[in-house]
């Protein structure tokens, strides 16, 4: 598998919980809460977006905005990983 920002973001997500426990020195309760934040936020984002679409009847601008946010998030994640690996000497 080639090393791209998308594969780095998805393949490392399985290790995030362990990373929080070991390297982040978080308690089990804190690591679980941190790991569950994306699910919690996406629930309310979906409800809000659904309400906006229902009342405005326009979905394309929201789809474009969501895509842009997703791409920027993956780019930021990839950039942060490359900067951290560059400064750590790996």
MODA-V215784 format. One record per pair of residues at least 4 apart in sequence whose ideal C-beta (glycine too) atoms are under 8 Angstrom apart, sorted by the first residue. I is the first residue (numbers start at 1). J is the second residue. Records with the same first field share a line. If there is no record, write none. Layout:
I = J ; J
This chain:
1 = 7
2 = 7
3 = 7 ; 8
4 = 8
5 = 9 ; 74 ; 75 ; 77 ; 78
6 = 10 ; 74
7 = 11
8 = 12 ; 77 ; 78 ; 81
9 = 13 ; 74 ; 77 ; 78
12 = 16
15 = 19
16 = 20 ; 35
17 = 21 ; 31 ; 32 ; 35
18 = 22
19 = 23 ; 24
20 = 24 ; 26 ; 30 ; 31 ; 34 ; 35
21 = 26 ; 28 ; 31
24 = 31
26 = 30 ; 31 ; 34
27 = 31
28 = 32
29 = 33
30 = 34
31 = 35
32 = 36
33 = 37
36 = 40
37 = 41
38 = 42
39 = 43
40 = 44
41 = 45
42 = 46
43 = 47
44 = 48
45 = 49
46 = 50
47 = 51
48 = 52
49 = 53 ; 62 ; 66
50 = 54
51 = 55
52 = 56 ; 62
53 = 57 ; 58 ; 59 ; 62
58 = 62
59 = 63
60 = 64
61 = 65
62 = 66
63 = 67
64 = 68
65 = 69
66 = 70
67 = 71
68 = 72
69 = 73
70 = 74
71 = 75
72 = 76
73 = 77
74 = 78
75 = 79
76 = 80
77 = 81
78 = 82
79 = 83
80 = 84
81 = 85
82 = 86
83 = 87
84 = 88
85 = 90
